[in-house]
Amino acid sequence: MSSIQLEKIDDFRWRIPKSYKPGMRVPGIIYADEKLLKDIYQDKALEQVANVAFLPGIVNASLAMPDIHWGYGFPIGGVAATDIEEGGVVSPGGVGFDINCGVRLLRTNLQFEDIKDKIKDLVYTLFSDVPAGVGSKGDIRVGNKEEKEILVKGSKWAVAKGYGTQDDLECTEENGAITGADPDAVSDRAYERGKAQSGTLGSGNHFLEVQVIDQLYDAKICDEFGLNLGQVMVMIHSGSRGLGYQVCEDSLRTMVNCLHKYNINVPDRQLACAPVNSPEAQNYLNAMRCAANYAWANRQCLMHLTRLAFEKVFCMGWEKLGMSLIYDVAHNIAKIETYNINGKEKKLCVHRKGATRAFPPGHPALPDRYKRTGQPVIIPGDMGRNSYLLVGTEKAVETFYSTCHGAGRVKSRTAATKSINLNTLLKELESKGIIVKASGRGTIVEEAPQAYKDVNDVVNVVHNAGISKRVCRMRPVGVIKG
C-alpha cells in the first residue's frame, strides 16, 4: 500500500510533486478519479511512478494511466518519454517482458441475432482451431532463415504467405513491421523459444473474444468505421510469446551493468537503462523491434485462423462475412517519435508499458482512412464486463499521444486463485450469456473480472480527461483463454 500524498490537479489528474524524492527530475502525473485512486493506492505502483521520474532525459512528467498497477520497474500503465539529445535513456523495464503485447479488433457483417444459436459452436471451433495455453505450439512452423524474415517483416511476412491482405497491413500500427529490427541482436535462446509459437494465443491475460456492440457514443465515427448496435466483433489480445520474453531477459543482464558504466542513478535496479545512443541501448532497441514485429505477425496469423473458424461455422467466406480489421495497436513498446517541446522539435524515446498509442486526427503516421477520425484505440475488458473502441485526440499530446490499455489488475493471480471459486465464476458468466473455453481452469480464475478494475471506470477517466474519445462499447459473448 502506498502512502504518497497526491496533489489534485483536477477531477481526473493528480500529481506526485518533484519534491517527493530527492533525485526526481520531473513530477509524476496520474490520470484517475477518486474511485480508482482507492485501488491504485493498494500496491506500490505510485512509488514506481516516482522512481521512473529519476530516468535521465525524462521529459515533462512520469505519467500513469488509470489502469496503472504494479509492474517490473515501471508500473503497468506507465508512460515516459526521454529526450535523446539530452542523454535520454531506454529502459527494458519500461517496455516489459511481453514486448508488443497488443490487441486487434475485427468487425463482421453479422448481428447478434445471426450468432445467438451458434455461439457455443463458434467458441468451441475457435478453441479447437486457435492454439492457446502456456507453451502452445502452432501449425505455422518455420526454419531459422524464415524466422529471421518474420522478425524483420512482421505482418508483411504473414500476408505474403496468404494469411491476410494489404488492407490488414494498412490497419496495423507501423503497417505491422517497425523499421530498425536486426535479427543479429536476438539470442539463439530467443529464436528457439519463438520458432514454434507463430499463430498461438499464449496464456495469462491473452484472449480471443467474440463481442457484440451494445452502446454507440459517436454516431459519425461509427458510420465511418461501419459499426452499428448489435454488430458482432472479434478482439484478439496476444504478444510476442517466449521470444519477446527472452529478448527482455537477455537485455536486462546487460543494462544493469550500464548503470555504473554511464553513471546513472535510479532508486530501483529494475529501471536499468542506457542512453539511447549507446551501443547497449541500440542493441536492445534492435532486438525489441524484432520481438515487436514477431508479435504483429503472430496476431496476423491468429486473425487468419479466426477467419477460417468463422468460415467453418457459418459456411461462408470471411470476405462475405465482412471480417475486416479495424486496427491493431501495441501496448508494450518503446518508440522514437518527434514532439514539439518548448518550441523545439525533439526526438523522444517514448516508453508505453501497458499503454496505447493514440494519435489524433490528421497525424501524418495514420492511414488516410483514419486521418479524419484519429487513430482507433482498442481497450479490452476483463472477460465479464465491457471492452471499448476509442479514438485519439489532439489533447493527448500531454501524454505523448498515449492512453490506457485495459482494465488494470486489482488482485494478483495468487490472490484471485485463493478468493474466487471457479464453478461460481463460470455460473456468473453463463448467466450473462458468456461462454468461456480455456486450456487451464486456473487461468479462468486468475483472469476473473473480480481480479480487475471496472474498465468502464477506466475509460470514463481517459474520455473525460480528453486524452481519447469513446466511439462504442462491446460486451463479450464468447471467450477463448490460454
Salt bridges, closest charged atoms under 4 A:
GLU7 OE1 - ARG15 NH1 3.05
ASP10 OD2 - ARG13 NH1 2.95
ASP11 OD1 - LYS8 NZ 3.23
GLU34 OE2 - LYS8 NZ 3.74
GLU47 OE2 - LYS21 NZ 2.86
ASP67 OD2 - HIS405 ND1 2.50
ASP83 OD2 - LYS346 NZ 3.18
GLU85 OE1 - LYS346 NZ 3.95
GLU86 OE2 - LYS346 NZ 3.86
ASP98 OD2 - HIS206 NE2 2.83
GLU113 OE1 - LYS116 NZ 3.07
ASP129 OD2 - LYS312 NZ 2.77
GLU146 OE2 - LYS161 NZ 2.73
GLU149 OE1 - LYS153 NZ 3.53
ASP167 OD1 - ARG369 NH2 3.12
ASP168 OD1 - ARG307 NH2 3.05
GLU170 OE2 - ARG369 NE 3.11
GLU173 OE2 - LYS335 NZ 2.62
GLU174 OE2 - LYS335 NZ 2.69
GLU192 OE1 - LYS195 NZ 3.44
ASP214 OD1 - ARG473 NE 2.97
ASP218 OD2 - LYS469 NZ 3.52
GLU224 OE1 - ARG372 NH2 3.01
ASP250 OD1 - ARG253 NH2 3.13
GLU280 OE2 - LYS261 NZ 2.66
ASP328 OD2 - ARG104 NE 2.68
ASP328 OD2 - ARG299 NE 2.86
GLU337 OE1 - ARG352 NH2 2.96
ASP368 OD1 - LYS371 NZ 3.56
ASP382 OD2 - ARG385 NE 2.65
GLU398 OE2 - ARG13 NH2 2.80
GLU398 OE1 - LYS395 NZ 3.20
GLU446 OE1 - ARG413 NE 3.87
GLU447 OE2 - ARG409 NH1 3.16
GLU447 OE2 - ARG413 NE 3.19
ASP454 OD2 - ARG385 NH1 3.95
ASP457 OD2 - LYS35 NZ 2.69
